[in-house]
């Protein structure tokens, strides 16, 4: 298994509006047992996430904190990247993050400019692990060549309607985490008949079946976003749901592919 500090279920924190809800939601999530929080510079909520962590009373050492920088609009100058990293740490109110991702290999992304700045942040202790998000296999190969730090995680959209076999296989071969974003297909999994059937069989919910399917795969972790305490608890409890081979085979036979996050700059659109 890859780095063992990363819990298999974390809290996703992206929302279009009500960014100021995240201090309360993060505090509630830590209270019900989450120890992994995922955010990003572009979500414009790092300050609230940091406030929620501070208010929770959970020791920083017990928490796995991940954020992302280098979106399409980060300026191309090399000195902009260390500044962007410092900005994340300042807003989160921490000295270091456990995982820092390149958010998109797009726009101004240049591996020879961005990745040495990430390595430097690892060397000086501001960043404990390096991740990449929304990459394709050739871009992962290129980045791993440039990076001194080992690749700890690749974060991509993954759920029963977008199964990402090639990237899971890549993660297992190179022994990094594949962190599944939108692991509930933004709530759509609740209406998938196969998942509803399997949920009924296990006295569980379709959201739990989706998460348990992700966790049935080596090297895969998931970061469902949830606001209500009921959803927070339900999603964390998916760790205890064990699917059998027949359940997994039925999910893997779902003949539908739906990508929800699909900007033009996604490398799959090249
Ligand atoms: P998601 O986690 O698949 O789904 C979130 C939606 O599902 C919300 O509407 C939520 O409602 C609902 N939900 C949560 N738990 C549920 C349950 N047990 N039963 C039924 N519905 C439930 O979608 P996401 O927010 O797109 O993805 C999760 C996280 O991934 C983001 O928050 C973000 O941190 C990350 N992400 C990263 C990227 C990237 O480019 N790297 C892109 C997209 C997302 P409530 O809020 O009402 O509970």
Boltz pocket constraint, residues with backbone or C-beta under 6 A from the ligand:
constraints:
  - pocket:
      binder: B
      contacts: [[A, 11], [A, 12], [A, 13], [A, 14], [A, 15], [A, 38], [A, 39], [A, 103], [A, 133], [A, 134], [A, 155], [A, 156], [A, 180], [A, 181], [A, 182], [A, 183], [A, 184], [A, 185], [A, 186], [A, 187], [A, 190], [A, 205], [A, 207], [A, 208], [A, 223], [A, 224], [A, 225], [A, 226], [A, 227], [A, 228], [A, 230], [A, 231], [A, 232], [A, 234], [A, 235], [A, 261]]
      max_distance: 6.0
